């Protein structure tokens, strides 16, 4: 039995096609096949924080194209060769004796031996739309924190964001979801947040003003056109990756993030937010972007 190695990921940089070597080809319980390759440009959905959807695309075998219907995080127990996919993964990343891998799901049942060569082709248009949405979510959260910092906190909050502003986003976020040219963040405005010093009632009353100020800030950043860089501590799926952008005052912002992202704020023709009040305890911020 050949030894499975951690998948080397290529999606942190602009690369949508790659030749790769099959490590595992197994029947999928849901039908079709699980394909594990030594490297891939496909971004899988995380089994821990599934906010960024999986890439779509095709695998090309001997000139024939097969749709990749899903792409997941997996882990292989090296002693047994058993593959666990998504929520079935029983261990934490970097556990000794395990290899974390990207698992491509094809609806077509395939029979491929370890070592066979295939081509992987990501849907570039869709991935770029997801990348714009995800980077847009980072930008809007920073802009939200900045706008709230001076006028909506009545005392010093201990947690600050990467720009030194009170980190409302981190304190209050309960859910996030990236989609094509969109990022949706849900915030809870509960008693704990008020104890930390947020004037949540004032925030809700002045939400139109907050929205307008955020959009002004986003437009200023967009017009400045700063580069976005993904700093990677390694090539393996579980190695840490960081979103970097120099937004203002020569300060490099760095946010831990495993998603795919744009290369520059100049890639946007617009970045805007709008708010939806669910209740006096819950607020939703929707970030919309366009190429």
ChimeraX attribute file (.defattr): number of C-alpha atoms within 10 A of each C-alpha:
attribute: neighborCount
match mode: 1-to-1
recipient: residues
	/A:1	7
	/A:2	10
	/A:3	12
	/A:4	22
	/A:5	18
	/A:6	22
	/A:7	22
	/A:8	20
	/A:9	22
	/A:10	19
	/A:11	23
	/A:12	22
	/A:13	16
	/A:14	14
	/A:15	14
	/A:16	18
	/A:17	20
	/A:18	16
	/A:19	17
	/A:20	19
	/A:21	17
	/A:22	19
	/A:23	22
	/A:24	25
	/A:25	20
	/A:26	17
	/A:27	17
	/A:28	15
	/A:29	8
	/A:30	9
	/A:31	12
	/A:32	16
	/A:33	23
	/A:34	28
	/A:35	24
	/A:36	27
	/A:37	27
	/A:38	20
	/A:39	24
	/A:40	29
	/A:41	23
	/A:42	32
	/A:43	27
	/A:44	28
	/A:45	22
	/A:46	20
	/A:47	15
	/A:48	11
	/A:49	10
	/A:50	15
	/A:51	18
	/A:52	23
	/A:53	20
	/A:54	21
	/A:55	24
	/A:56	21
	/A:57	24
	/A:58	20
	/A:59	23
	/A:60	16
	/A:61	15
	/A:62	8
	/A:63	9
	/A:64	8
	/A:65	14
	/A:66	17
	/A:67	16
	/A:68	24
	/A:69	16
	/A:70	19
	/A:71	25
	/A:72	23
	/A:73	23
	/A:74	26
	/A:75	27
	/A:76	23
	/A:77	19
	/A:78	17
	/A:79	9
	/A:80	10
	/A:81	16
	/A:82	10
	/A:83	21
	/A:84	18
	/A:85	20
	/A:86	18
	/A:87	12
	/A:88	11
	/A:89	18
	/A:90	11
	/A:91	13
	/A:92	11
	/A:93	14
	/A:94	13
	/A:95	11
	/A:96	10
	/A:97	10
	/A:98	22
	/A:99	23
	/A:100	27
	/A:101	31
	/A:102	30
	/A:103	29
	/A:104	31
	/A:105	26
	/A:106	22
	/A:107	17
	/A:108	15
	/A:109	16
	/A:110	16
	/A:111	12
	/A:112	17
	/A:113	13
	/A:114	17
	/A:115	14
	/A:116	13
	/A:117	17
	/A:118	18
	/A:119	17
	/A:120	24
	/A:121	22
	/A:122	22
	/A:123	15
	/A:124	16
	/A:125	11
	/A:126	16
	/A:127	26
	/A:128	20
	/A:129	21
	/A:130	27
	/A:131	23
	/A:132	30
	/A:133	29
	/A:134	28
	/A:135	27
	/A:136	30
	/A:137	27
	/A:138	16
	/A:139	21
	/A:140	25
	/A:141	22
	/A:142	25
	/A:143	24
	/A:144	24
	/A:145	21
	/A:146	21
	/A:147	20
	/A:148	20
	/A:149	20
	/A:150	11
	/A:151	12
	/A:152	17
	/A:153	19
	/A:154	14
	/A:155	11
	/A:156	12
	/A:157	18
	/A:158	8
	/A:159	13
	/A:160	17
	/A:161	18
	/A:162	13
	/A:163	17
	/A:164	12
	/A:165	19
	/A:166	27
	/A:167	22
	/A:168	24
	/A:169	21
	/A:170	14
	/A:171	17
	/A:172	18
	/A:173	17
	/A:174	12
	/A:175	13
	/A:176	18
	/A:177	18
	/A:178	25
	/A:179	19
	/A:180	20
	/A:181	24
	/A:182	24
	/A:183	26
	/A:184	21
	/A:185	21
	/A:186	21
	/A:187	21
	/A:188	21
	/A:189	23
	/A:190	14
	/A:191	12
	/A:192	12
	/A:193	16
	/A:194	14
	/A:195	12
	/A:196	16
	/A:197	16
	/A:198	25
	/A:199	18
	/A:200	19
	/A:201	14
	/A:202	12
	/A:203	17
	/A:204	19
	/A:205	10
	/A:206	12
	/A:207	16
	/A:208	13
	/A:209	13
	/A:210	19
	/A:211	18
	/A:212	15
	/A:213	17
	/A:214	25
	/A:215	21
	/A:216	15
	/A:217	20
	/A:218	23
	/A:219	17
	/A:220	12
	/A:221	19
	/A:222	20
	/A:223	14
	/A:224	14
	/A:225	17
	/A:226	17
	/A:227	15
	/A:228	20
	/A:229	18
	/A:230	23
	/A:231	17
	/A:232	17
	/A:233	11
	/A:234	12
	/A:235	17
	/A:236	20
	/A:237	24
	/A:238	19
	/A:239	14
	/A:240	14
	/A:241	20
	/A:242	18
	/A:243	22
	/A:244	17
	/A:245	22
	/A:246	16
	/A:247	21
	/A:248	12
	/A:249	6
	/A:250	8
	/A:251	11
	/A:252	13
	/A:253	17
	/A:254	19
	/A:255	16
	/A:256	13
	/A:257	18
	/A:258	22
	/A:259	24
	/A:260	25
	/A:261	25
	/A:262	26
	/A:263	20
	/A:264	17
	/A:265	25
	/A:266	17
	/A:267	17
	/A:268	18
	/A:269	12
	/A:270	17
	/A:271	26
	/A:272	20
	/A:273	22
	/A:274	17
	/A:275	18
	/A:276	12
	/A:277	14
	/A:278	12
	/A:279	11
	/A:280	12
	/A:281	14
	/A:282	17
	/A:283	18
	/A:284	19
	/A:285	21
	/A:286	20
	/A:287	26
	/A:288	21
	/A:289	23
	/A:290	16
	/A:291	13
